Amino acid sequence: MKPLRFLITAGNTRERIDDVRDWGNIFTGNTGFDIAKAMAEHGEVDLLTSNREHLTAVRAGLGLPHVVNGIAYTRHAELLGALEALMSTHHYDAVFMTAAVADYKPAGAFSVLERAAGPLPGEEIWRVRDVQAGKVKGNHPTIAFLGEPTAKIIDLFRTPWNHRGLLFKFKLEVGVEQGELIRIGQASRKASGAEYLVANTLDMVRGAEPGAYLLSDGGEEFVIRPRLAERLAAVAMERLAAGK
């Protein structure tokens, strides 16, 4: 059999507001790192992570049967560029896109001069002044940051990157019940062409018994957090052994 190779992204993206500030999210990438270690029991792993502690551990050696190659990123554009390069170079038997990627990137800072109700419920009309600078001043009564959408990286794996291995997508929601989470997750999985999707809510991450739903064409399975990496590795290897 040919050697197996896996691609895993972990951590968050952080986008620059100005030269000294950024915006990001709360996620550390530890789930992705656990999956990388689990998959290194079966084949070589390319781990793209924004968590520098992961990279330190990789360089020190993890004592696993197969190598884990650590690659650093911080911004969405860096993650996207690294993935484009890897996908054009290697065939991956499975991709685990666990990274918490920013949906928006900063596109301007504005001092809010006036706000007025708009013609429809929930609408407002703002008058603003552009105050973007190397360091946005802290003397504005109210400030707003404009965000522009970033590329949906998960949707690039099938087309244009032509990934033919397994694809694991990860999705977090806030304020939805179990049934709605599963419905949203299954629709999202199919839209990206992923065989599997790991779905949870912020309450499920922070709760006393954290876990997630593993969604596939076969339905849903709840997996507790301490067993998630092990379970995903088992599912991937069973599917690969069966020829997908």
C-alpha positions as CSV (number, residue, x, y, z in Angstrom):
1,M,0.0,0.0,0.0
2,K,1.2,3.5,-0.7
3,P,2.0,5.7,2.4
4,L,-1.0,7.7,3.7
5,R,-0.8,11.4,4.1
6,F,-3.2,13.7,6.0
7,L,-3.8,17.5,6.1
8,I,-5.1,19.2,9.2
9,T,-5.6,22.8,10.0
10,A,-5.9,24.1,13.6
11,G,-6.2,27.3,15.5
12,N,-7.7,30.6,14.5
13,T,-7.1,33.4,12.1
14,R,-6.3,36.9,13.2
15,E,-6.8,39.9,10.9
16,R,-5.1,43.2,11.3
17,I,-7.2,46.3,12.2
18,D,-4.2,48.5,12.2
19,D,-0.5,48.1,12.9
20,V,-1.0,47.3,16.6
21,R,-4.5,45.7,16.8
22,D,-6.3,42.7,15.3
23,W,-9.5,40.8,15.6
24,G,-9.9,37.0,15.9
25,N,-11.7,34.4,17.9
26,I,-11.4,32.4,21.1
27,F,-10.4,29.0,19.7
28,T,-6.9,27.5,20.4
29,G,-6.7,24.7,17.8
30,N,-6.2,22.0,20.4
31,T,-8.9,19.8,18.8
32,G,-6.9,20.0,15.5
33,F,-3.7,19.2,17.3
34,D,-5.2,16.1,18.9
35,I,-6.5,15.0,15.5
36,A,-3.0,15.5,14.0
37,K,-1.5,13.3,16.7
38,A,-4.2,10.6,16.2
39,M,-3.7,10.6,12.4
40,A,0.1,10.4,12.8
41,E,-0.5,6.9,14.1
42,H,-1.4,6.0,10.5
43,G,0.5,8.2,8.2
44,E,2.4,11.5,7.6
45,V,0.6,14.6,8.7
46,D,0.9,18.2,7.5
47,L,-0.4,20.4,10.3
48,L,-1.1,24.1,9.6
49,T,-1.6,25.8,12.9
50,S,-1.7,29.3,14.4
51,N,-0.9,28.0,17.8
52,R,2.8,28.4,18.4
53,E,2.8,25.8,21.3
54,H,1.8,23.2,18.7
55,L,4.8,24.1,16.6
56,T,7.1,23.9,19.5
57,A,5.8,20.4,20.4
58,V,6.2,19.3,16.8
59,R,9.8,20.5,16.6
60,A,10.6,18.8,19.9
61,G,9.2,15.5,18.5
62,L,6.0,13.8,19.4
63,G,7.2,10.2,19.5
64,L,4.6,9.0,17.0
65,P,5.0,6.4,14.3
66,H,4.8,9.0,11.5
67,V,6.1,12.5,11.1
68,V,4.0,15.6,11.8
69,N,5.1,18.6,9.7
70,G,4.3,21.9,11.4
71,I,3.5,24.9,9.3
72,A,2.7,28.3,10.9
73,Y,0.0,30.8,9.8
74,T,-1.7,33.8,11.4
75,R,-3.9,35.5,8.9
76,H,-6.6,34.1,6.5
77,A,-4.4,35.0,3.5
78,E,-1.5,33.1,4.9
79,L,-3.6,30.0,5.6
80,L,-5.1,30.2,2.1
81,G,-1.7,30.6,0.4
82,A,-0.2,27.7,2.4
83,L,-3.1,25.4,1.5
84,E,-3.0,26.3,-2.2
85,A,0.7,25.4,-2.2
86,L,0.2,22.1,-0.4
87,M,-2.9,21.0,-2.4
88,S,-0.9,21.6,-5.6
89,T,2.0,19.5,-4.4
90,H,0.5,16.5,-2.5
91,H,-2.3,14.0,-2.6
92,Y,-4.1,13.8,0.8
93,D,-6.1,10.8,1.8
94,A,-8.0,12.9,4.3
95,V,-8.3,16.6,5.1
96,F,-9.5,17.9,8.5
97,M,-10.4,21.6,8.3
98,T,-10.7,22.3,12.0
99,A,-9.3,25.9,11.8
100,A,-11.6,28.6,13.1
101,V,-11.4,30.9,10.0
102,A,-12.5,34.5,10.1
103,D,-15.6,35.1,8.0
104,Y,-14.6,38.8,7.6
105,K,-11.4,40.9,7.4
106,P,-11.1,44.5,8.5
107,A,-11.6,47.0,5.6
108,G,-11.6,50.4,7.3
109,A,-12.1,52.2,10.6
110,F,-14.7,54.9,10.9
111,S,-15.7,57.4,13.6
112,V,-19.5,57.5,13.9
113,L,-20.7,61.0,13.7
114,E,-24.5,60.4,13.5
115,R,-26.9,57.5,13.7
116,A,-30.5,57.8,12.6
117,A,-33.4,55.3,12.3
118,G,-33.9,53.9,8.8
119,P,-37.2,53.4,6.9
120,L,-37.4,49.7,7.8
121,P,-37.3,47.9,11.2
122,G,-33.7,47.2,12.2
123,E,-32.3,49.7,9.7
124,E,-30.1,52.6,10.6
125,I,-28.5,55.4,8.5
126,W,-25.0,56.4,9.7
127,R,-22.8,59.3,8.9
128,V,-19.2,58.4,9.4
129,R,-15.6,59.7,8.9
130,D,-12.7,57.6,7.8
131,V,-10.2,57.4,10.6
132,Q,-8.0,54.5,9.4
133,A,-4.4,55.0,10.6
134,G,-1.3,53.1,11.6
135,K,-2.9,53.2,15.1
136,V,-6.6,54.2,15.2
137,K,-6.9,56.9,17.8
138,G,-8.8,56.2,21.1
139,N,-10.5,59.5,21.4
140,H,-13.6,58.8,19.2
141,P,-16.9,58.8,21.1
142,T,-18.1,55.8,18.9
143,I,-16.1,53.9,16.3
144,A,-17.0,51.2,13.8
145,F,-14.9,48.8,11.8
146,L,-16.0,47.7,8.4
147,G,-15.6,44.0,7.5
148,E,-15.4,42.4,4.1
149,P,-16.1,38.7,3.5
150,T,-13.2,36.3,3.3
151,A,-13.0,33.3,0.9
152,K,-14.7,30.2,2.2
153,I,-11.7,28.0,2.3
154,I,-13.5,24.8,2.9
155,D,-15.4,25.2,-0.4
156,L,-12.1,25.2,-2.3
157,F,-11.0,21.7,-1.6
158,R,-13.3,19.9,-4.1
159,T,-13.2,22.7,-6.7
160,P,-10.7,24.2,-7.7
161,W,-8.2,22.2,-5.7
162,N,-9.6,18.8,-6.9
163,H,-9.3,17.0,-3.5
164,R,-10.5,13.4,-4.0
165,G,-9.8,12.1,-0.5
166,L,-12.0,12.3,2.6
167,L,-13.1,15.8,3.7
168,F,-14.0,16.6,7.3
169,K,-15.6,19.9,7.9
170,F,-16.2,21.6,11.3
171,K,-19.0,23.9,12.2
172,L,-19.9,25.8,15.3
173,E,-23.2,27.5,15.9
174,V,-24.5,29.7,18.8
175,G,-28.0,29.6,20.3
176,V,-29.5,26.7,18.3
177,E,-31.1,23.5,19.6
178,Q,-29.9,20.0,18.8
179,G,-32.3,19.4,15.9
180,E,-31.5,22.7,14.2
181,L,-27.8,22.1,14.7
182,I,-28.0,18.8,13.0
183,R,-30.2,20.2,10.1
184,I,-27.8,23.1,9.6
185,G,-24.7,20.9,9.8
186,Q,-26.0,18.3,7.3
187,A,-26.9,21.0,4.8
188,S,-23.4,22.6,5.3
189,R,-21.7,19.3,4.9
190,K,-23.4,18.6,1.6
191,A,-22.8,22.1,0.3
192,S,-19.1,21.6,0.7
193,G,-18.9,18.1,-0.6
194,A,-17.6,16.8,2.7
195,E,-18.1,13.2,3.8
196,Y,-18.2,14.2,7.4
197,L,-19.0,17.3,9.5
198,V,-18.3,17.9,13.2
199,A,-21.0,20.1,14.6
200,N,-21.4,21.7,18.0
201,T,-22.5,24.9,19.7
202,L,-20.6,27.2,22.0
203,D,-22.6,25.7,25.0
204,M,-21.4,22.2,23.9
205,V,-17.8,23.5,23.9
206,R,-18.0,25.1,27.3
207,G,-20.4,22.7,29.0
208,A,-19.6,20.2,31.8
209,E,-19.6,17.3,29.3
210,P,-18.2,18.9,26.0
211,G,-18.7,17.0,22.8
212,A,-19.9,17.3,19.2
213,Y,-22.1,15.6,16.6
214,L,-20.3,13.7,13.9
215,L,-22.6,14.0,10.8
216,S,-22.5,11.9,7.6
217,D,-24.8,10.3,5.1
218,G,-25.4,7.7,7.7
219,G,-26.9,10.1,10.2
220,E,-25.5,11.6,13.4
221,E,-23.4,10.3,16.3
222,F,-22.6,12.2,19.5
223,V,-19.0,12.0,20.5
224,I,-17.6,13.3,23.8
225,R,-14.7,15.7,23.6
226,P,-12.0,13.4,25.1
227,R,-12.8,10.7,22.5
228,L,-13.3,13.0,19.4
229,A,-9.8,12.8,17.9
230,E,-9.7,9.0,18.4
231,R,-13.1,8.6,16.9
232,L,-12.4,10.7,13.8
233,A,-9.2,8.8,13.2
234,A,-11.1,5.5,13.5
235,V,-13.8,6.7,11.1
236,A,-11.2,7.9,8.6
237,M,-9.2,4.7,8.6
238,E,-12.3,2.5,8.3
239,R,-13.5,4.5,5.3
240,L,-10.1,4.4,3.7
241,A,-9.8,0.7,4.2
242,A,-13.1,0.2,2.6
243,G,-12.0,2.3,-0.4
244,K,-14.1,5.3,0.6
